[in-house]
Amino acid sequence: MVTETTDKVKELHQRLSDCLMGIKLGDAGHILYFDSEQRVFILAMHTTGPDKTQEASSLAWASIPDELKAELQAATIGFAGKQI
């Protein structure tokens, strides 16, 4: 069961990374990681402030295909942006 969960998280991480790679978020750089305690993918961004972080997070979320959003929901995994 743990292996299945880990494999699913890895698969979703790769698909999210591929999706977000081509989007201009207006940040100086970003990484996507999984917080296993909170069960959320976090898009950590180097931005100029909280407003830009919120803007980039919203743009990233809007750019994720609905089918991938549905898979995240089915796996009970969230998505968030964070300024670094």
C-alpha positions in Angstrom: 0.0 0.0 0.0 2.8 2.5 0.9 4.6 1.6 -2.4 1.4 2.3 -4.3 0.9 5.6 -2.6 4.6 6.6 -3.2 4.4 5.6 -6.8 1.2 7.7 -7.3 2.8 10.7 -5.6 5.8 10.3 -7.9 3.6 10.0 -10.9 1.5 13.1 -10.0 4.7 15.0 -9.2 6.1 14.3 -12.6 2.9 15.2 -14.4 2.5 18.5 -12.4 6.2 19.3 -13.0 5.8 18.8 -16.7 2.6 20.9 -16.7 4.1 23.8 -14.8 7.5 23.8 -16.6 6.2 25.7 -19.7 4.2 28.3 -17.8 5.6 31.8 -17.2 4.8 32.4 -13.6 6.6 35.7 -13.2 9.0 34.2 -10.6 12.8 34.0 -10.5 12.6 30.2 -10.1 10.5 27.6 -8.5 10.5 24.0 -7.3 7.6 21.6 -6.7 7.7 19.3 -3.7 5.4 17.1 -1.7 4.7 17.7 2.0 3.7 14.2 3.1 2.4 15.3 6.5 -0.1 17.8 5.0 -0.6 15.7 1.8 0.0 18.7 -0.5 2.1 19.6 -3.4 3.8 22.9 -2.8 5.1 25.2 -5.5 7.9 27.1 -3.8 8.7 30.3 -5.7 11.3 33.0 -5.5 9.1 36.0 -6.0 9.2 39.7 -5.0 6.4 39.5 -2.5 3.2 37.9 -1.3 1.1 39.4 -4.0 3.3 38.0 -6.7 3.3 34.6 -5.0 -0.5 34.6 -4.9 -0.7 35.7 -8.5 1.8 33.0 -9.6 0.0 30.3 -7.5 -3.3 31.2 -9.1 -1.9 31.1 -12.6 -0.2 27.8 -11.9 -3.5 26.3 -10.5 -5.5 27.6 -13.5 -2.9 26.0 -15.9 -3.3 22.5 -14.5 -5.7 20.4 -16.6 -9.0 19.5 -15.0 -8.3 15.8 -15.3 -5.1 16.2 -13.3 -6.9 18.3 -10.7 -9.5 15.5 -10.4 -6.7 13.0 -9.9 -5.2 15.1 -7.1 -8.6 15.3 -5.5 -9.2 11.6 -5.8 -5.8 11.0 -4.1 -6.7 13.6 -1.4 -3.7 15.7 -2.3 -3.8 19.5 -2.3 -1.9 22.2 -4.1 -0.4 25.4 -2.7 2.1 28.1 -3.5 4.7 29.4 -1.1 7.2 32.2 -1.3 10.8 31.3 -0.6 
